[in-house]
């Protein structure tokens, strides 16, 4: 049996989108945008979506990617400082 140092199974992590409310001036200038806003905007985004990762003991792994790709979130989940929304 293989001994995994890291074993993530279908991990999802979501964060709420916090949109600052506009001030009165911004509201008046963009009133036309607020009036015709019919479709709902998403209230959350996924930093990790359905991630499965297995790393054997003794292996060396590097995590690379663009800004906002989820690297820090992945490392936080692995360390146990944050918990996934789904998966284990």
Secondary structure, 3 states (H helix, E strand, C coil): CCCEEEEEEEEEEEEECCCCCCCHHHHHHCHHHHHCCCCCCCCEEEEEEEEEEEEECCCCCCCCCCCCCCHHHHHHHHHCCCCCCECC
